[in-house]
Amino acid sequence: MKSSIPVADEQMQAWHELTLELLTAMGDMHGSPSQCRDISSILSTSLNYIKRTINFETLAILTVDEKDASFKLTNWTPANDRAYLQHQIDLLIDNGKFAWAIKQNRPVTIESGNSDKPIVMHVLTTKTRVRGMFIGVSTMPFGQLSTTRLNLLSVILHNCAHALESATLYDLIQQQNRSLSDVVNQRNQELEYQLGHDTLTGLPNRMLFQDRIEQAINSARRHKTKLAVLLLDIDLFSRINESMGHGAGDELLKAIANRLGNILRNSDTVGRPINKMDNVTISRLGGDEFSILITDLEDVDNVINVVRRIFEVMSTPFSLQGQEVCITLSVGISLFPTDSEETGSLLQKSDVAMHHAKEEGRNNYQFYSEDISTISYQHLMIEGQLRHAVENREFTLFYQPKIDVQTQSIIGAEALIRWIKSDGSIIPPFEFIPIAEHSGQIVQIGDWVLQDACRQAKVWLDMGIEQKIAVNLSAQQFKDKHLLNKIEKALSQSQLPPSLLELEITESTIMQNSDRTISTLQAIHDLGVSLSIDDFGTGYSSLSYLKRFPIDTLKIDRSFVKDIEHDQNDAAIVTAIIALAHSLHLNVVAEGVEEVVQVAFLRKLNCEMIQGFLYSKPLPADEYLTLLKSPIEKY
């Protein structure tokens, strides 16, 4: 922009050119993205054009502070007149002239100490608010200033006010955008964290853990190193939730996560100290399953050291709701590249190994091997076939007689399930029963056994043959809240008298929740159904509870009967069990009787009933009926 000196009113052509130049420049300033965002540029440009319009000795613009609405000296010229200007401003504020000028919305003159140099003031305002104040000390009396010049001053300051408003609005929008961007970024980070982490423990979840394994595999391939994937499952975790509530279960999971973190931070897990845990990732895969990834593995023995340390630390009781709770773990381990070079396969094989650890009695660890993989595949096949076995009527019941020791006569039988597939192949109970229990299908199978046993007993009763039939209840069946209704339904549909049904429950099952057990047993007993404790002597029965249970019979486990004539300890245990039962007015059944000498021993102890291959193996219903009609060999 070319410079010019203040013009006289009579120089109309030059004045018109200046006016057009000023209006064009102010319009550019108001609309230019680069200028309208810079308050300092707006003010300096405005003062520059004002000086070209009116000859001011000193001039300044005050802007309104957005925080406290006060006026602050922002831009002035000459630069060394700041103190003088601030003094004049303070005087104007004190005498009320400043407030008066704000209300005028036009150029106004305030007399100064030097009457020849009046102070010109003009508020900077828009339709929405006051944006500032112009103050200038003129070199000529106010009366000598033409209306045209003052109008142009108003135009300049009007544009300046609007430019300030645009700049302020732009700054506000930018601040809001930055704030919104910060919020969005923070929320995205939170969502990304939540997407990859378990909300309860804060550990990486399955998705993030799989990604970590993938990265570790790529690194291991490049550097020719090994890694291990450990899968940890809390044994019998459901008991915590059932007995203490899910809140206690969650508390336990968080405590376990903390202990795992402490173990791996403070252990020499891979043959050297880990300070930042760069080569160890702990994850909660879901439920009661945790997983650990160890990279840069130098020796498999280091993995064993880690697992042993985990077992050692986890053996210390946890405090939950004021109670001490002990847990055990089953751990499965797979190795890269020995077992697999794929993420999904490593996880699957550590899961196979973990389930094998459970089958081996829990509270142990197992490395993956092809042998256990074959077993697991067979189990998976059996589990799938079990789902259709009831529908396809592949199950049948065999009956093993119970013998009255004194009369040597058959007084009842135990119903035992057999699985004969459509192709004629037989799957032994010891193969499919544990799988049915693990998969939860044992409840449906048990329901069928109960119904069919009652039906068969009623068939025999209608033939004039009275037989009390014993049916085994699994632990899951015993926990079934509909158990009582199912028993009533089986009796009602078959029309079997309750006195001819006996339910056998293992010692370990009835001791899991003693108070609940007592109410369940009592409800069953009130139906008129007999109750028997199966495999007695293998569990941990409390005598105080045993007295409270409405039990009719104790069944001595076959493991004690087998060597009764050779093993003094077994003989002593059997003698004690029979004496205990009789003192509680309970009957006794000895299982697994296979030799005559065992019969003689049990007879001397007044054992009421015996059961075993010496008299008969389990038989199909038709063969059992034949046995009932035939004379039995006596010993």
C-alpha positions as CSV (number, residue, x, y, z in Angstrom):
1,M,0.0,0.0,0.0
2,K,1.5,3.4,-1.0
3,S,1.9,5.9,1.8
4,S,0.4,9.4,1.8
5,I,0.1,12.4,4.1
6,P,-3.1,13.7,5.6
7,V,-5.2,15.5,2.9
8,A,-7.1,18.7,3.0
9,D,-10.8,18.8,2.4
10,E,-10.5,20.7,-0.8
11,Q,-8.3,18.1,-2.4
12,M,-11.3,16.0,-3.4
13,Q,-9.8,13.7,-6.0
14,A,-6.9,12.7,-3.7
15,W,-9.4,12.2,-0.9
16,H,-11.7,10.0,-2.9
17,E,-8.7,7.8,-3.9
18,L,-7.6,7.5,-0.3
19,T,-11.1,6.7,0.8
20,L,-11.5,3.9,-1.8
21,E,-8.1,2.6,-0.8
22,L,-8.9,2.6,2.9
23,L,-12.3,0.9,2.4
24,T,-10.8,-1.7,0.1
25,A,-7.9,-2.4,2.5
26,M,-10.2,-2.6,5.5
27,G,-12.5,-5.0,3.6
28,D,-9.5,-7.2,2.8
29,M,-8.4,-7.1,6.4
30,H,-11.9,-8.1,7.6
31,G,-12.2,-11.0,5.1
32,S,-8.6,-12.2,4.7
33,P,-8.1,-15.5,6.6
34,S,-4.5,-14.6,7.4
35,Q,-5.3,-11.1,8.8
36,C,-8.7,-11.7,10.4
37,R,-7.2,-14.3,12.7
38,D,-4.4,-12.1,14.1
39,I,-5.6,-9.4,16.5
40,S,-2.3,-7.7,16.6
41,S,-2.4,-7.3,12.8
42,I,-5.9,-6.0,12.9
43,L,-5.1,-3.3,15.4
44,S,-1.8,-2.2,13.8
45,T,-3.5,-2.0,10.4
46,S,-6.4,0.0,11.8
47,L,-4.1,2.5,13.5
48,N,-2.1,2.9,10.4
49,Y,-5.2,3.8,8.3
50,I,-6.4,6.1,11.1
51,K,-3.1,8.0,11.0
52,R,-3.5,8.5,7.3
53,T,-7.1,9.9,7.8
54,I,-6.6,12.2,10.8
55,N,-3.3,13.7,12.0
56,F,-3.1,12.3,15.6
57,E,-0.1,12.9,17.8
58,T,-0.7,9.9,19.9
59,L,-3.2,7.1,19.3
60,A,-4.1,3.7,20.9
61,I,-6.7,1.0,20.9
62,L,-7.9,-0.8,24.0
63,T,-9.5,-4.2,23.8
64,V,-11.9,-5.9,26.1
65,D,-10.3,-8.8,28.0
66,E,-12.6,-11.9,27.5
67,K,-11.9,-13.2,31.0
68,D,-12.9,-10.2,33.2
69,A,-14.4,-7.7,30.6
70,S,-11.8,-5.1,31.6
71,F,-10.2,-2.7,29.0
72,K,-6.5,-3.3,28.4
73,L,-4.1,-1.1,26.4
74,T,-3.2,-3.4,23.5
75,N,-1.8,-1.3,20.6
76,W,-0.5,2.3,20.6
77,T,1.9,4.7,18.8
78,P,4.4,6.1,19.4
79,A,5.8,3.2,21.4
80,N,7.3,5.4,24.1
81,D,3.9,7.1,24.9
82,R,2.6,4.1,26.8
83,A,2.9,5.7,30.3
84,Y,1.3,8.9,29.1
85,L,-1.6,7.0,27.5
86,Q,-2.2,4.9,30.5
87,H,-2.3,8.0,32.7
88,Q,-4.8,9.6,30.4
89,I,-6.9,6.4,30.4
90,D,-6.9,6.2,34.2
91,L,-8.1,9.9,34.4
92,L,-10.9,9.2,31.9
93,I,-12.0,6.2,33.8
94,D,-11.9,8.0,37.2
95,N,-13.9,11.0,35.9
96,G,-16.5,8.9,34.2
97,K,-15.7,10.1,30.7
98,F,-14.6,6.7,29.6
99,A,-17.9,5.1,30.5
100,W,-19.7,8.0,28.8
101,A,-17.8,7.6,25.6
102,I,-18.7,3.9,25.5
103,K,-22.4,4.8,25.3
104,Q,-22.1,7.3,22.4
105,N,-21.1,5.0,19.6
106,R,-19.6,7.9,17.6
107,P,-16.5,10.0,17.7
108,V,-16.5,12.2,20.9
109,T,-14.0,14.8,22.1
110,I,-12.7,15.1,25.6
111,E,-10.8,18.2,26.6
112,S,-7.3,17.5,27.9
113,G,-4.9,19.7,29.8
114,N,-3.8,21.1,26.4
115,S,-7.0,22.6,24.9
116,D,-5.3,22.7,21.5
117,K,-4.9,18.9,21.5
118,P,-8.2,17.4,22.4
119,I,-8.6,13.6,23.1
120,V,-10.8,11.9,20.5
121,M,-12.5,8.7,21.7
122,H,-14.6,6.2,19.7
123,V,-16.0,2.9,21.0
124,L,-15.4,-0.3,19.0
125,T,-18.7,-2.1,19.0
126,T,-20.7,-4.6,17.1
127,K,-24.3,-5.6,17.3
128,T,-23.4,-8.2,20.0
129,R,-21.0,-6.4,22.3
130,V,-18.3,-3.8,22.9
131,R,-15.0,-4.9,21.6
132,G,-12.7,-2.0,22.6
133,M,-12.0,1.7,22.6
134,F,-10.0,4.0,20.4
135,I,-8.2,7.0,22.0
136,G,-6.3,9.6,20.0
137,V,-4.7,12.9,20.9
138,S,-5.3,15.2,17.9
139,T,-2.8,17.8,16.6
140,M,-5.7,20.1,15.7
141,P,-8.8,21.3,17.6
142,F,-11.8,19.0,17.3
143,G,-13.8,21.8,15.5
144,Q,-11.3,21.8,12.6
145,L,-11.9,18.1,12.0
146,S,-14.2,17.6,9.0
147,T,-17.3,15.4,9.2
148,T,-15.9,13.4,6.3
149,R,-12.8,12.5,8.2
150,L,-14.7,11.6,11.4
151,N,-17.1,9.5,9.4
152,L,-14.2,7.7,7.8
153,L,-12.7,7.2,11.3
154,S,-16.0,5.6,12.3
155,V,-15.9,3.3,9.2
156,I,-12.3,2.2,10.0
157,L,-13.1,1.5,13.7
158,H,-16.4,-0.2,12.8
159,N,-14.5,-2.6,10.5
160,C,-11.9,-3.0,13.2
161,A,-14.6,-4.0,15.7
162,H,-16.0,-6.6,13.4
163,A,-12.6,-7.9,12.5
164,L,-11.9,-8.2,16.3
165,E,-15.1,-10.1,16.7
166,S,-14.3,-12.5,13.9
167,A,-10.8,-13.1,15.3
168,T,-12.2,-13.7,18.8
169,L,-14.8,-16.0,17.4
170,Y,-12.2,-17.8,15.3
171,D,-10.0,-18.2,18.4
172,L,-13.0,-19.5,20.4
173,I,-13.8,-22.0,17.6
174,Q,-10.2,-23.1,17.5
175,Q,-10.1,-23.6,21.2
176,Q,-13.3,-25.6,21.1
177,N,-12.0,-27.6,18.2
178,R,-8.7,-28.3,20.1
179,S,-10.7,-29.2,23.2
180,L,-13.0,-31.4,21.2
181,S,-10.1,-33.0,19.4
182,D,-8.4,-33.6,22.8
183,V,-11.6,-35.2,24.1
184,V,-12.0,-37.3,20.9
185,N,-8.4,-38.4,21.1
186,Q,-8.7,-39.3,24.8
187,R,-11.9,-41.2,24.2
188,N,-10.4,-43.0,21.2
189,Q,-7.4,-44.0,23.4
190,E,-9.8,-45.1,26.2
191,L,-11.9,-47.2,23.7
192,E,-8.7,-48.6,22.1
193,Y,-7.5,-49.6,25.6
194,Q,-10.9,-51.1,26.5
195,L,-11.0,-53.0,23.3
196,G,-7.8,-54.7,24.1
197,H,-8.0,-55.0,27.9
198,D,-10.1,-56.9,30.4
199,T,-12.3,-54.5,32.4
200,L,-12.0,-56.4,35.6
201,T,-8.2,-56.9,35.9
202,G,-6.9,-54.4,33.5
203,L,-4.9,-57.2,31.8
204,P,-4.7,-57.6,28.0
205,N,-7.7,-59.6,26.8
206,R,-7.8,-62.4,24.3
207,M,-7.8,-60.1,21.2
208,L,-4.7,-58.2,22.4
209,F,-3.0,-61.3,23.6
210,Q,-3.4,-63.0,20.3
211,D,-1.9,-59.9,18.6
212,R,1.1,-60.1,21.1
213,I,1.6,-63.7,20.2
214,E,1.5,-62.9,16.5
215,Q,4.2,-60.2,17.0
216,A,6.2,-62.5,19.2
217,I,6.1,-65.3,16.5
218,N,7.3,-62.9,13.8
219,S,10.2,-61.7,16.0
220,A,11.0,-65.3,17.0
221,R,11.2,-66.3,13.3
222,R,13.6,-63.5,12.5
223,H,15.9,-64.1,15.5
224,K,15.6,-67.9,15.7
225,T,14.3,-67.8,19.3
226,K,11.6,-69.8,21.2
227,L,8.5,-68.8,23.0
228,A,6.0,-70.4,25.4
229,V,2.2,-70.0,25.8
230,L,0.9,-70.9,29.2
231,L,-2.8,-71.3,29.9
232,L,-3.9,-71.2,33.5
233,D,-7.3,-72.3,34.7
234,I,-8.6,-72.0,38.3
235,D,-9.7,-75.4,39.6
236,L,-13.3,-75.5,40.8
237,F,-13.7,-71.7,40.5
238,S,-17.5,-72.1,40.2
239,R,-17.6,-73.1,43.8
240,I,-16.4,-69.6,44.8
241,N,-19.2,-68.0,42.8
242,E,-21.8,-70.4,44.1
243,S,-20.9,-70.3,47.8
244,M,-19.7,-66.7,48.2
245,G,-21.2,-64.8,45.2
246,H,-19.9,-63.4,42.0
247,G,-18.5,-60.4,43.8
248,A,-16.1,-62.6,45.7
249,G,-15.2,-64.4,42.5
250,D,-14.3,-61.1,40.8
251,E,-12.3,-60.1,43.9
252,L,-10.4,-63.4,43.6
253,L,-9.7,-62.9,39.9
254,K,-8.2,-59.5,40.6
255,A,-6.0,-60.8,43.4
256,I,-4.8,-63.6,41.2
257,A,-3.9,-61.1,38.4
258,N,-1.9,-59.0,40.9
259,R,0.0,-62.1,42.2
260,L,0.8,-63.2,38.7
261,G,2.1,-59.7,37.9
262,N,4.3,-59.7,41.0
263,I,5.7,-63.2,40.3
264,L,6.7,-62.3,36.8
265,R,8.1,-58.9,37.7
266,N,10.3,-60.3,40.5
267,S,11.3,-63.7,39.1
268,D,14.2,-64.7,36.9
269,T,11.6,-66.1,34.5
270,V,13.8,-66.6,31.4
271,G,17.2,-67.0,32.9
272,R,17.7,-63.3,33.6
273,P,15.9,-60.6,35.7
274,I,12.9,-58.9,34.1
275,N,12.6,-55.2,35.0
276,K,10.2,-54.0,32.4
277,M,8.6,-57.3,31.6
278,D,9.3,-56.7,27.9
279,N,9.3,-60.4,27.2
280,V,6.3,-61.4,29.3
281,T,2.7,-60.8,28.7
282,I,0.0,-61.7,31.2
283,S,-3.6,-61.9,29.9
284,R,-7.1,-62.8,31.1
285,L,-8.7,-64.7,28.3
286,G,-12.1,-64.8,30.0
287,G,-13.9,-66.4,32.9
288,D,-11.3,-68.0,35.2
289,E,-8.7,-68.5,32.5
290,F,-5.4,-66.6,32.4
291,S,-2.6,-66.9,29.9
292,I,1.1,-66.0,29.9
293,L,3.4,-65.4,26.9
294,I,7.1,-65.8,27.5
295,T,9.3,-64.7,24.6
296,D,13.1,-64.9,24.0
297,L,13.0,-68.3,25.7
298,E,16.4,-69.8,26.2
299,D,15.5,-73.1,27.9
300,V,12.3,-75.0,28.6
301,D,13.5,-75.4,32.2
302,N,12.9,-71.7,32.6
303,V,9.2,-72.3,31.9
304,I,9.1,-75.0,34.5
305,N,10.7,-72.6,37.0
306,V,8.0,-70.0,36.3
307,V,5.2,-72.5,36.7
308,R,6.6,-73.9,40.0
309,R,6.9,-70.4,41.3
310,I,3.3,-69.7,40.3
311,F,2.1,-72.8,42.1
312,E,4.1,-71.8,45.2
313,V,2.7,-68.3,45.4
314,M,-0.8,-69.3,44.6
315,S,-0.7,-71.9,47.5
316,T,-0.9,-69.0,50.0
317,P,-4.6,-68.6,50.9
318,F,-6.5,-65.6,49.6
319,S,-8.6,-63.4,51.9
320,L,-12.1,-63.0,50.6
321,Q,-14.9,-61.4,52.6
322,G,-13.0,-62.1,55.8
323,Q,-12.4,-65.7,54.9
324,E,-9.3,-67.6,53.8
325,V,-9.8,-69.3,50.5
326,C,-7.3,-71.7,48.9
327,I,-7.1,-72.4,45.2
328,T,-5.2,-74.6,42.8
329,L,-4.4,-74.2,39.2
330,S,-4.3,-76.5,36.1
331,V,-1.7,-75.2,33.6
332,G,-1.2,-76.2,30.0
333,I,1.9,-75.2,28.0
334,S,2.7,-75.1,24.3
335,L,6.0,-74.1,22.7
336,F,7.0,-72.3,19.5
337,P,8.2,-73.7,17.2
338,T,8.1,-77.2,18.7
339,D,4.3,-77.5,18.9
340,S,3.2,-75.0,16.4
341,E,4.1,-71.9,14.5
342,E,0.6,-70.4,14.4
343,T,-1.1,-68.2,17.0
344,G,-4.4,-70.0,17.1
345,S,-2.8,-73.4,17.2
346,L,-0.5,-72.5,20.1
347,L,-3.5,-71.3,22.1
348,Q,-5.5,-74.4,21.2
349,K,-2.7,-76.8,22.1
350,S,-2.0,-75.1,25.5
351,D,-5.8,-75.5,26.1
352,V,-5.6,-79.2,25.3
353,A,-2.6,-79.5,27.7
354,M,-4.5,-77.6,30.4
355,H,-7.5,-79.9,30.2
356,H,-5.2,-82.9,30.3
357,A,-3.8,-81.4,33.6
358,K,-7.3,-81.3,35.0
359,E,-7.9,-84.9,34.0
360,E,-4.7,-85.8,35.8
361,G,-6.2,-84.6,39.0
362,R,-5.8,-80.8,38.8
363,N,-3.2,-78.7,40.6
364,N,-0.5,-79.7,38.1
365,Y,1.0,-78.6,34.7
366,Q,1.3,-80.4,31.4
367,F,3.2,-79.8,28.2
368,Y,1.4,-80.4,25.0
369,S,2.1,-83.6,23.2
370,E,0.5,-85.5,20.3
371,D,-0.6,-88.2,22.6
372,I,-2.8,-86.0,24.7
373,S,-4.0,-84.3,21.5
374,T,-5.2,-87.6,20.2
375,I,-7.0,-88.2,23.5
376,S,-8.6,-84.8,23.4
377,Y,-9.7,-85.4,19.8
378,Q,-11.4,-88.6,20.9
379,H,-13.0,-86.8,23.8
380,L,-14.3,-84.1,21.4
381,M,-15.8,-86.8,19.2
382,I,-17.4,-88.6,22.1
383,E,-18.8,-85.3,23.4
384,G,-20.4,-84.6,20.0
385,Q,-21.9,-88.1,19.8
386,L,-23.2,-87.9,23.3
387,R,-25.5,-85.1,22.2
388,H,-27.5,-87.5,20.0
389,A,-27.2,-90.7,22.0
390,V,-30.3,-90.1,24.1
391,E,-32.3,-89.1,20.9
392,N,-31.0,-92.2,19.1
393,R,-31.8,-94.5,22.0
394,E,-28.3,-95.7,22.2
395,F,-28.2,-95.8,26.0
396,T,-29.5,-98.8,27.9
397,L,-29.5,-99.9,31.6
398,F,-27.8,-102.9,33.0
399,Y,-28.6,-104.2,36.5
400,Q,-26.2,-105.6,39.0
401,P,-27.9,-107.5,41.9
402,K,-27.6,-106.7,45.6
403,I,-27.4,-109.8,47.8
404,D,-28.7,-110.1,51.3
405,V,-25.6,-111.6,53.1
406,Q,-27.7,-113.7,55.6
407,T,-30.3,-115.1,53.2
408,Q,-28.1,-115.1,50.1
409,S,-31.1,-113.8,48.1
410,I,-31.4,-110.9,45.6
411,I,-33.1,-108.0,47.2
412,G,-32.5,-105.2,44.7
413,A,-30.2,-103.9,42.0
414,E,-28.1,-101.0,41.0
415,A,-28.9,-99.5,37.6
416,L,-25.8,-98.9,35.5
417,I,-25.8,-97.1,32.2
418,R,-24.2,-98.6,29.1
419,W,-23.7,-96.9,25.7
420,I,-24.2,-99.3,22.7
421,K,-23.8,-97.3,19.5
422,S,-25.9,-98.0,16.4
423,D,-23.0,-99.8,14.8
424,G,-22.8,-102.2,17.8
425,S,-19.7,-100.8,19.3
426,I,-19.7,-100.2,23.1
427,I,-18.2,-97.2,24.8
428,P,-17.4,-98.0,28.4
429,P,-18.8,-95.8,31.2
430,F,-15.3,-94.8,32.4
431,E,-14.8,-93.2,29.0
432,F,-18.0,-91.2,28.4
433,I,-19.2,-90.4,32.0
434,P,-16.3,-88.0,32.7
435,I,-16.8,-86.3,29.3
436,A,-20.5,-86.0,30.0
437,E,-19.8,-84.5,33.4
438,H,-17.3,-82.0,31.9
439,S,-19.7,-81.0,29.1
440,G,-22.7,-80.7,31.4
441,Q,-24.6,-83.4,29.4
442,I,-24.6,-85.7,32.5
443,V,-27.8,-83.9,33.7
444,Q,-29.8,-84.9,30.6
445,I,-28.3,-88.4,30.7
446,G,-29.0,-88.7,34.4
447,D,-32.6,-87.7,33.9
448,W,-33.1,-90.4,31.3
449,V,-31.5,-93.0,33.7
450,L,-33.8,-92.0,36.5
451,Q,-36.9,-92.3,34.3
452,D,-36.0,-95.6,32.7
453,A,-35.0,-97.2,35.9
454,C,-38.3,-96.3,37.5
455,R,-40.1,-97.6,34.4
456,Q,-38.3,-100.9,34.5
457,A,-38.8,-101.4,38.2
458,K,-42.6,-100.8,37.7
459,V,-42.6,-103.4,34.9
460,W,-41.1,-106.0,37.2
461,L,-43.5,-105.0,40.0
462,D,-46.4,-105.5,37.7
463,M,-45.0,-109.0,37.1
464,G,-45.1,-109.6,40.9
465,I,-41.3,-109.1,41.3
466,E,-40.5,-106.4,43.9
467,Q,-37.0,-104.9,43.4
468,K,-35.6,-101.8,45.0
469,I,-33.5,-100.1,42.2
470,A,-30.6,-97.9,43.1
471,V,-29.8,-95.0,40.7
472,N,-26.6,-92.9,40.8
473,L,-26.9,-89.1,41.0
474,S,-24.0,-87.1,39.6
475,A,-22.7,-84.0,41.4
476,Q,-24.3,-81.8,38.7
477,Q,-27.6,-83.5,39.1
478,F,-27.6,-83.0,42.8
479,K,-27.1,-79.3,42.3
480,D,-30.0,-79.1,39.8
481,K,-32.7,-76.9,41.3
482,H,-35.3,-79.0,39.5
483,L,-34.0,-82.3,40.9
484,L,-37.0,-82.8,43.3
485,N,-39.5,-82.2,40.6
486,K,-37.7,-84.6,38.2
487,I,-37.8,-87.3,40.9
488,E,-41.5,-86.8,41.5
489,K,-42.1,-86.8,37.8
490,A,-40.3,-90.1,37.3
491,L,-42.2,-91.7,40.1
492,S,-45.5,-90.3,38.9
493,Q,-45.1,-91.3,35.2
494,S,-44.0,-94.8,36.1
495,Q,-46.4,-95.3,39.0
496,L,-43.5,-96.8,41.0
497,P,-43.9,-96.7,44.8
498,P,-41.1,-94.4,46.2
499,S,-40.0,-97.1,48.6
500,L,-38.6,-99.1,45.6
501,L,-36.3,-96.2,44.5
502,E,-32.9,-95.6,46.1
503,L,-30.6,-92.7,45.1
504,E,-26.9,-93.1,45.5
505,I,-24.8,-89.9,46.0
506,T,-21.0,-89.9,46.4
507,E,-19.4,-88.8,49.6
508,S,-17.6,-86.0,48.0
509,T,-20.8,-84.6,46.4
510,I,-22.8,-84.3,49.6
511,M,-19.9,-82.6,51.4
512,Q,-19.6,-79.7,49.0
513,N,-22.3,-77.5,50.6
514,S,-23.4,-79.2,53.8
515,D,-26.3,-77.0,54.7
516,R,-27.8,-77.1,51.3
517,T,-27.2,-80.8,51.1
518,I,-29.2,-81.5,54.2
519,S,-32.3,-79.6,52.9
520,T,-32.1,-81.4,49.5
521,L,-31.6,-84.8,51.1
522,Q,-34.4,-84.2,53.5
523,A,-36.8,-83.2,50.7
524,I,-36.0,-86.3,48.8
525,H,-36.3,-88.5,51.9
526,D,-39.7,-87.0,52.6
527,L,-40.9,-88.4,49.3
528,G,-40.2,-91.9,50.6
529,V,-37.1,-92.4,48.5
530,S,-34.2,-94.2,50.1
531,L,-30.7,-92.5,50.2
532,S,-27.3,-94.0,50.1
533,I,-23.8,-92.6,50.3
534,D,-21.7,-94.2,47.5
535,D,-18.0,-94.8,47.6
536,F,-17.9,-94.2,51.4
537,G,-14.5,-93.9,52.8
538,T,-12.9,-92.1,49.9
539,G,-14.0,-88.6,50.8
540,Y,-13.8,-86.4,53.9
541,S,-17.1,-86.8,55.6
542,S,-17.6,-85.0,58.9
543,L,-19.2,-87.3,61.5
544,S,-21.2,-84.4,62.8
545,Y,-22.8,-83.9,59.4
546,L,-23.2,-87.6,58.8
547,K,-25.4,-87.7,61.9
548,R,-27.6,-84.9,60.4
549,F,-27.9,-86.4,56.9
550,P,-31.2,-88.4,56.4
551,I,-29.2,-91.3,55.0
552,D,-30.4,-95.0,55.0
553,T,-27.3,-96.8,53.7
554,L,-23.5,-96.6,53.4
555,K,-21.8,-98.2,50.5
556,I,-18.2,-99.3,51.2
557,D,-16.0,-98.4,48.2
558,R,-14.6,-101.4,46.3
559,S,-11.0,-100.2,46.9
560,F,-11.3,-101.2,50.6
561,V,-13.0,-104.6,49.9
562,K,-10.6,-105.7,47.2
563,D,-7.7,-106.7,49.6
564,I,-9.7,-107.1,52.7
565,E,-8.3,-110.6,53.4
566,H,-4.7,-109.5,52.9
567,D,-4.4,-105.9,53.9
568,Q,-4.8,-105.2,57.6
569,N,-5.4,-101.5,57.0
570,D,-8.3,-102.2,54.6
571,A,-9.8,-104.8,57.0
572,A,-9.6,-102.2,59.8
573,I,-11.2,-99.5,57.7
574,V,-14.1,-101.8,56.6
575,T,-14.6,-102.9,60.2
576,A,-14.7,-99.3,61.4
577,I,-17.2,-98.3,58.6
578,I,-19.6,-101.1,59.4
579,A,-19.4,-100.3,63.1
580,L,-20.0,-96.6,62.4
581,A,-23.0,-97.4,60.2
582,H,-24.6,-99.7,62.7
583,S,-24.1,-97.1,65.5
584,L,-26.0,-94.6,63.3
585,H,-28.6,-97.3,62.5
586,L,-27.6,-97.4,58.9
587,N,-27.5,-100.4,56.5
588,V,-24.2,-101.3,54.8
589,V,-23.5,-102.4,51.2
590,A,-20.0,-103.7,50.3
591,E,-19.1,-103.2,46.6
592,G,-16.7,-105.2,44.5
593,V,-17.1,-108.6,46.2
594,E,-15.4,-111.1,44.0
595,E,-14.1,-113.8,46.4
596,V,-15.8,-116.2,48.9
597,V,-13.4,-115.2,51.6
598,Q,-14.6,-111.6,51.3
599,V,-18.2,-112.8,51.9
600,A,-17.2,-114.7,55.0
601,F,-15.4,-111.7,56.4
602,L,-18.3,-109.3,55.8
603,R,-20.8,-111.8,57.2
604,K,-18.9,-111.9,60.5
605,L,-19.2,-108.1,60.7
606,N,-22.9,-108.3,60.1
607,C,-22.7,-106.4,56.8
608,E,-26.3,-106.4,55.4
609,M,-25.7,-106.4,51.7
610,I,-23.0,-107.2,49.2
611,Q,-22.6,-106.5,45.5
612,G,-20.0,-107.8,43.0
613,F,-19.0,-110.2,40.2
614,L,-18.9,-113.1,42.6
615,Y,-22.7,-113.2,42.2
616,S,-23.2,-111.5,38.9
617,K,-21.9,-108.9,36.5
618,P,-24.3,-106.1,35.4
619,L,-26.9,-107.6,33.1
620,P,-29.4,-106.3,30.6
621,A,-33.0,-106.2,31.9
622,D,-34.1,-109.4,30.3
623,E,-31.0,-111.3,31.5
624,Y,-31.5,-109.9,35.0
625,L,-35.1,-111.1,35.0
626,T,-33.8,-114.6,34.1
627,L,-31.4,-114.3,37.0
628,L,-34.2,-113.4,39.4
629,K,-36.1,-116.5,38.3
630,S,-33.1,-118.8,38.7
631,P,-31.7,-120.2,42.0
632,I,-28.7,-118.2,43.1
633,E,-25.4,-119.9,44.1
634,K,-24.8,-119.5,47.8
635,Y,-21.4,-119.1,49.6
